[in-house]
Amino acid sequence: MTSLSSVNRGKIMAYGGLGAPLAMIGYPIAIWLIPFYSEVVAVPLALLADLLLIARLTDVVTDPLIGQWGDTTRTRYGRRKPWIILGVPIMMIAVYKLFIPGEDVTVTYFLFWMVLMYLGSTIIGIPYGAWGAEISSDYHQRSRIVSGREAFTLIGLLISALIPLGVEVSGDGISLKEGLVRTLSAIFLFQDFSTTNLMRDILGYMGLGIILLLPIFAAIAIWKVPDPMPKMKKKIPLREGLRYARENPLLVRILAIIFLVIAGESFRNTLSLWFVRDVIGIETVGASYARYFIAGFIAIPFWLWLGKVIGKHRAFCITLIGTGTVSFLCFFLEFGDYTQFHILFLLKGACFGGLQFLPISMLADVVDIDSLRTGGRRAGTFFALNGMIAKISAMLAVWAAARLVDFFGFIPGAVNGETEMLALRFFYCIGCAAFFLPALFLTWFYPLTKEKHAELRAELENQNLDADLKT
């Protein structure tokens, strides 16, 4: 395991940088993809929800396999880097096909490229997450590594928000200077612009941005960051490893927390564009999300500091309370309540910074309990479980959100009645808070504090020393 002194800021930034293009993929899928294919391509919302559900089901098979294979990979370049190299071109071509489709898009076309994109995401994401847990074994150093990655995640999300904003404020005869003035006015002066018939351009430019940046940041991480091989050589078969994981109560708890939080966020995100545009009346959605991610980025040092002072799990509780409260208060907003919405959305963005990195840092600490118990180093398997749980959660939440508003008669891009709009408002605002309440309960009584983790690391180091002496 890499020593603390060798994990300098440069390595943390090189590792975290890959989080930016990966986040650029997540944002349009969460916010723009369903509205685009339902409004522009005219795929029925219920069918679209079912297709996304089917595509996501493939992760149930691929995630644990990639996690296990990553843990057992042995090459001169490490065990995580080869998988990232494999996943990058798969992701690039799938993004191109999904984000820049032709005029005639069939159900088979959409399903095939969604499955391939999810496969590429798995091949990159699981080794990438496990890699971050293995760079350092220190409790707070891990927070620095994960927060560094999540800072770049927020940068990627911000870039993804600025791309649609740039399209939204552009127009025929608009100079670069005027476009910049419009962009700044939309972000900081809350100026709104008409965005009719721009969704195809928005998704296309976001796709090109991902295709350009993904190989660049992947190459920097592979070149600059060590991929340490574990000292312990014991191999745990996949089935036995899953049994160990199931019998690890802290792992079960943190995965339950992640399931609930991802479900709440995914449920809300599925309806976000329609809520902002149709309920509140804000057309320049890109500007709203640009401010949102700026607030999240600025707040990361605060959440990092708070995690040190009161512990990661208590800091995470505060993010849950803040996010749930903001979502609940949004229920009482009416069409034209721009100022109130912007204030609440900024508060939600600030909470998003902690919501991103704190639970992943907690999961990295749980890996040490497994290592002490089994003698294996299976961060890949653990992050595969995390990835699988997160994807299943998102899959079910996206499907449920789209199906529920469709059941109540909501039609994307159409003029909806009071009943349909009330359903959209209710599920956007109350759905997120409902998921966060049980997550808050599980997190509040989380037992692995920094003091207990220090004791755990000491036991693990003694175990490693004993293994070295025996060999």
C-alpha positions in Angstrom: 0.0 0.0 0.0 1.3 3.4 -0.9 2.7 5.4 2.0 1.1 8.6 3.1 4.0 10.8 2.0 3.8 9.5 -1.6 0.1 10.4 -2.0 0.7 14.0 -2.8 -1.7 16.5 -4.2 -0.5 15.9 -7.8 -1.4 12.2 -7.6 -4.7 12.9 -6.0 -5.6 15.3 -8.8 -4.4 12.9 -11.5 -6.5 10.2 -10.0 -9.5 12.4 -9.4 -9.4 13.9 -12.8 -11.0 10.9 -14.4 -14.1 11.5 -12.3 -14.8 14.6 -14.4 -15.7 12.9 -17.7 -17.4 10.0 -15.9 -19.6 12.6 -14.2 -20.3 14.3 -17.5 -21.9 11.0 -18.6 -24.0 10.7 -15.5 -25.6 14.2 -15.6 -27.2 14.0 -19.1 -28.4 10.5 -18.4 -30.0 11.6 -15.2 -31.5 14.9 -16.4 -31.6 15.1 -20.2 -31.8 11.6 -21.8 -35.3 10.7 -20.8 -36.8 14.1 -21.8 -34.9 14.0 -25.1 -36.0 10.5 -26.1 -39.6 11.1 -24.9 -40.1 14.6 -26.3 -37.8 14.7 -29.4 -37.5 11.1 -30.5 -41.1 10.5 -29.3 -40.5 7.2 -27.5 -43.5 6.7 -25.1 -42.5 7.5 -21.5 -43.7 4.1 -20.1 -41.8 2.2 -22.8 -38.7 4.3 -22.3 -38.8 3.5 -18.5 -39.1 -0.2 -19.3 -36.2 -0.2 -21.8 -33.9 1.6 -19.2 -34.9 -1.0 -16.6 -34.0 -3.9 -19.0 -30.7 -2.3 -19.9 -29.8 -1.8 -16.2 -30.5 -5.4 -15.4 -27.4 -6.4 -17.2 -25.3 -4.8 -14.4 -26.5 -7.4 -12.0 -24.4 -9.9 -13.9 -21.5 -7.7 -15.0 -20.8 -5.8 -11.8 -19.8 -8.7 -9.5 -17.8 -10.3 -12.3 -15.8 -7.2 -13.1 -15.2 -6.7 -9.4 -13.9 -10.2 -8.9 -11.8 -10.3 -12.1 -10.3 -6.9 -11.2 -9.3 -8.2 -7.7 -7.6 -11.2 -9.3 -5.9 -9.4 -12.2 -2.1 -9.4 -12.1 -0.2 -7.4 -14.7 3.1 -5.5 -14.8 0.9 -2.3 -15.0 -1.3 -3.2 -12.0 -4.7 -4.7 -11.7 -7.0 -1.7 -12.1 -5.5 0.2 -15.1 -5.9 -2.6 -17.7 -9.7 -2.6 -17.2 -9.9 1.2 -17.5 -8.0 1.0 -20.8 -10.5 -1.5 -22.0 -13.6 0.4 -21.0 -12.7 3.8 -22.4 -13.3 3.0 -26.2 -16.5 1.0 -25.4 -17.9 4.0 -23.5 -16.9 6.5 -26.2 -18.7 4.7 -29.1 -21.8 4.1 -27.0 -22.0 7.7 -25.9 -21.7 8.8 -29.5 -24.5 6.5 -30.6 -26.8 7.5 -27.7 -26.2 11.3 -27.6 -25.9 11.9 -31.3 -28.5 9.6 -32.8 -29.9 9.8 -36.3 -33.5 10.6 -37.2 -34.8 7.1 -37.2 -34.1 5.5 -33.8 -35.6 2.1 -33.1 -36.3 0.4 -29.8 -33.6 -2.1 -30.6 -31.1 0.7 -31.3 -31.7 2.4 -28.0 -31.6 -0.7 -26.0 -28.4 -2.1 -27.6 -26.4 1.1 -27.1 -27.7 1.7 -23.5 -26.6 -1.8 -22.6 -23.2 -1.2 -24.1 -22.8 2.1 -22.4 -23.6 0.6 -19.0 -21.1 -2.2 -19.7 -18.4 0.4 -20.5 -19.4 2.3 -17.3 -19.0 -0.9 -15.3 -15.6 -1.8 -16.8 -14.3 1.7 -16.0 -16.2 2.6 -12.8 -15.7 -0.4 -10.6 -11.9 -0.7 -11.0 -11.7 3.1 -10.7 -13.5 3.2 -7.4 -11.5 0.2 -6.0 -8.3 1.9 -7.1 -9.1 5.0 -5.0 -9.6 2.8 -1.9 -6.2 1.2 -2.4 -4.0 4.2 -2.9 -3.9 4.9 0.9 -4.9 3.0 4.0 -5.3 6.1 6.2 -8.8 7.2 7.4 -8.4 10.9 6.6 -6.1 10.4 3.6 -8.9 8.4 2.0 -11.3 11.3 2.6 -8.8 13.5 0.7 -8.5 11.1 -2.2 -12.3 10.6 -2.4 -13.0 14.3 -1.9 -10.5 15.1 -4.6 -12.2 12.7 -7.0 -15.6 14.1 -6.1 -14.3 17.6 -6.6 -13.5 16.6 -10.2 -16.9 14.9 -10.3 -18.5 18.2 -9.5 -16.2 20.0 -12.1 -17.4 17.4 -14.7 -21.0 18.0 -13.7 -20.5 21.8 -13.9 -19.0 21.4 -17.4 -22.0 19.3 -18.3 -24.3 22.0 -17.1 -22.4 24.8 -18.9 -22.6 22.9 -22.2 -26.5 23.1 -22.3 -26.3 26.6 -20.9 -24.1 27.6 -23.8 -26.6 26.2 -26.2 -29.5 27.8 -24.4 -28.1 31.3 -24.5 -26.7 31.1 -28.1 -28.6 32.0 -31.2 -28.2 33.3 -34.8 -25.9 36.3 -34.9 -24.7 36.0 -31.3 -21.1 36.9 -30.9 -18.7 35.1 -28.5 -18.6 38.2 -26.3 -22.4 38.4 -26.2 -22.7 34.7 -25.5 -20.3 35.0 -22.6 -22.4 38.0 -21.2 -25.6 36.0 -21.6 -24.0 33.0 -19.8 -22.9 35.1 -16.8 -26.2 36.8 -16.7 -28.0 33.5 -16.7 -25.8 32.1 -13.8 -25.4 35.2 -11.6 -28.3 37.5 -12.6 -30.9 34.6 -13.0 -31.8 35.8 -16.5 -34.0 33.3 -18.4 -33.8 32.5 -22.1 -36.1 30.6 -24.5 -34.9 27.0 -25.0 -37.5 25.7 -27.5 -36.3 23.0 -29.8 -32.7 22.9 -28.5 -32.7 19.6 -26.8 -31.0 17.6 -29.7 -28.2 20.2 -29.9 -27.8 20.1 -26.1 -27.4 16.4 -25.9 -25.1 16.3 -29.0 -22.6 18.8 -27.6 -22.5 17.1 -24.3 -21.7 13.8 -26.1 -18.9 15.4 -28.0 -17.5 16.9 -24.7 -17.4 13.4 -23.1 -15.8 11.8 -26.1 -13.0 14.4 -26.1 -12.2 14.5 -22.4 -12.6 10.8 -21.3 -9.5 9.4 -23.0 -7.4 12.5 -22.0 -8.2 12.2 -18.3 -7.9 8.4 -18.3 -4.4 8.6 -19.8 -3.3 11.1 -17.2 -4.5 8.9 -14.3 -2.9 5.8 -15.8 0.4 7.6 -16.4 0.7 9.5 -13.1 -1.0 7.4 -10.3 0.4 4.1 -8.9 -1.7 1.0 -9.0 -0.4 -0.7 -5.9 -0.5 -4.5 -5.6 -1.7 -5.7 -2.1 0.6 -7.4 0.3 -1.9 -10.2 1.0 -2.0 -12.8 -1.6 -4.9 -14.9 -0.4 -7.6 -15.2 -3.0 -11.3 -15.4 -2.1 -13.6 -17.1 -4.6 -16.5 -14.9 -5.7 -19.2 -17.0 -4.0 -17.3 -17.2 -0.7 -16.5 -13.5 -1.0 -20.2 -12.6 -1.4 -20.9 -14.7 1.7 -18.3 -12.8 3.7 -19.8 -9.6 2.5 -23.3 -10.6 3.4 -22.1 -11.5 6.9 -20.4 -8.1 7.3 -23.0 -6.0 9.1 -21.3 -2.7 8.4 -21.1 -3.4 4.7 -24.8 -4.4 4.6 -25.6 -1.1 6.4 -23.5 1.2 4.2 -24.9 -0.5 1.1 -28.4 0.0 2.4 -27.6 3.7 3.0 -26.2 4.0 -0.5 -29.3 2.2 -2.0 -31.7 4.7 -0.3 -29.7 7.8 -1.1 -29.2 6.9 -4.8 -32.8 6.0 -5.1 -33.9 9.3 -3.7 -31.6 11.3 -5.9 -32.4 9.2 -9.0 -36.1 9.5 -8.4 -35.9 13.2 -8.1 -33.5 13.7 -11.0 -35.7 11.8 -13.4 -38.4 14.5 -12.9 -36.0 17.4 -12.4 -36.1 19.0 -15.9 -39.9 18.9 -16.0 -40.2 20.3 -12.5 -37.9 23.2 -13.1 -39.3 24.0 -16.6 -43.0 23.2 -16.3 -43.8 23.7 -12.5 -41.5 26.6 -11.7 -41.4 28.1 -15.2 -37.6 28.3 -15.6 -36.5 27.5 -19.2 -32.7 27.9 -18.8 -32.3 24.6 -16.9 -28.6 24.6 -17.6 -28.1 27.8 -15.6 -29.9 26.3 -12.6 -27.7 23.3 -12.6 -24.5 25.3 -13.2 -25.3 27.2 -10.0 -26.2 24.0 -8.3 -22.8 22.3 -9.1 -20.9 25.5 -8.3 -22.4 25.5 -4.8 -21.6 21.8 -4.4 -17.9 22.3 -5.5 -17.5 25.3 -3.1 -19.0 23.3 -0.2 -16.6 20.3 -0.5 -13.9 21.7 1.9 -16.6 22.4 4.4 -17.9 18.8 4.3 -14.3 17.5 4.5 -13.6 19.7 7.5 -16.9 18.7 9.2 -16.2 15.0 8.6 -12.9 15.4 10.5 -14.5 17.3 13.4 -17.7 15.3 14.0 -17.0 12.1 11.9 -18.0 11.2 8.4 -21.3 9.6 9.3 -22.5 12.6 11.4 -21.5 15.0 8.6 -23.4 12.8 6.2 -26.5 13.0 8.4 -26.5 16.7 8.0 -26.4 16.4 4.2 -29.4 14.1 4.3 -31.3 16.4 6.6 -30.5 19.4 4.4 -31.3 17.7 1.1 -34.6 16.2 2.4 -35.7 19.5 3.9 -35.1 21.4 0.6 -36.9 18.8 -1.4 -39.9 19.0 0.9 -40.0 22.8 0.9 -40.0 22.8 -3.0 -43.5 21.3 -2.8 -45.0 24.6 -1.7 -43.5 26.6 -4.6 -45.8 27.9 -7.4 -45.2 28.9 -11.1 -43.1 32.0 -11.1 -41.5 31.5 -7.7 -38.0 31.9 -9.2 -36.2 33.5 -6.3 -37.4 31.0 -3.7 -36.5 28.1 -6.0 -33.0 29.4 -6.8 -32.3 29.8 -3.0 -33.5 26.3 -2.2 -31.6 24.8 -5.2 -28.4 26.5 -4.1 -28.8 25.0 -0.6 -29.4 21.6 -2.2 -26.3 22.0 -4.3 -24.2 22.7 -1.2 -25.5 19.5 0.4 -24.7 17.6 -2.8 -21.0 18.1 -2.3 -21.1 16.0 0.9 -23.7 13.7 -0.4 -21.3 12.6 -3.2 -18.1 11.7 -1.4 -18.9 10.9 2.3 -20.6 7.5 1.9 -17.9 6.3 -0.6 -15.2 7.2 1.9 -17.1 5.3 4.6 -17.3 2.3 2.3 -13.5 2.4 1.8 -13.1 2.1 5.6 -15.4 -1.0 5.6 -13.0 -2.7 3.2 -10.5 -2.9 6.1 -12.9 -5.0 8.2 -13.2 -7.5 5.5 -9.4 -7.6 5.0 -8.9 -8.3 8.7 -11.4 -11.0 8.7 -10.6 -12.9 5.5 -7.0 -12.0 4.8 -7.9 -10.9 1.3 -7.8 -7.5 -0.4 -11.1 -7.3 -2.2 -11.8 -3.6 -2.7 -12.9 -4.4 -6.2 -15.5 -6.8 -5.0 -16.8 -4.3 -2.5 -17.0 -1.5 -5.0 -18.6 -3.9 -7.4 -21.3 -4.5 -4.8 -21.5 -0.8 -4.3 -21.8 -0.2 -8.0 -24.4 -2.9 -8.4 -26.5 -1.7 -5.5 -26.3 1.9 -6.8 -27.3 0.9 -10.3 -30.1 -1.3 -9.1 -31.3 1.5 -6.9 -31.1 4.1 -9.7 -32.7 1.6 -12.2 -35.7 1.0 -9.9 -36.1 4.7 -9.0 -35.9 6.0 -12.5 -38.4 3.3 -13.7 -40.7 4.1 -10.8 -40.6 7.9 -11.2 -41.3 7.7 -15.0 -44.0 5.1 -14.6 -45.7 6.9 -11.7 -46.0 10.3 -13.5 -47.1 8.4 -16.7 -49.8 6.6 -14.7 -51.2 9.9 -13.5 -51.3 11.1 -17.1 -48.3 13.4 -17.4 -47.1 13.8 -21.0 -43.6 15.1 -21.6 -43.5 18.3 -23.7 -47.3 18.7 -23.7 -49.7 21.0 -21.9 -50.7 19.1 -18.8 -53.7 19.6 -16.5 -53.7 20.4 -12.7 -53.9 16.7 -11.7 -50.9 15.8 -13.9 -48.8 18.7 -12.6 -49.8 18.0 -9.0 -48.5 14.4 -9.5 -45.2 15.7 -10.9 -44.8 18.2 -8.0 -45.6 15.6 -5.4 -43.3 12.9 -6.7 -40.4 15.3 -7.3 -40.6 16.9 -3.8 -41.8 14.2 -1.5 -40.2 11.1 -3.2 -36.7 12.2 -2.3 -37.5 13.0 1.3 -39.2 9.6 1.7 -36.1 7.7 0.7 -33.8 9.9 2.9 -35.6 9.3 6.2 -34.6 5.6 6.6 -31.1 6.5 5.3 -30.8 9.1 8.0 -31.8 6.5 10.7 -29.2 4.0 9.5 -26.4 6.6 9.2 -27.0 8.3 12.6 -26.2 5.1 14.5 -23.2 4.1 12.2 -20.6 2.6 14.6 -17.3 2.9 12.7 -15.8 6.1 14.0 -12.3 7.4 13.3 -11.1 6.1 16.6 -12.4 2.6 16.0 -11.0 2.7 12.5 -7.5 3.6 13.9 -7.7 0.4 16.1 -8.8 -1.6 13.1 -5.9 -0.3 11.0 -3.4 -1.2 13.7 -4.7 -4.8 13.8 -4.5 -5.0 10.0 -0.9 -3.7 10.0 0.0 -6.4 12.5 -1.6 -9.0 10.4 0.4 -7.8 7.4 3.6 -7.9 9.4 2.9 -11.4 10.6 2.3 -12.5 7.0 5.6 -10.9 5.9 7.5 -12.7 8.6 6.0 -16.0 7.7 7.1 -15.6 4.1 
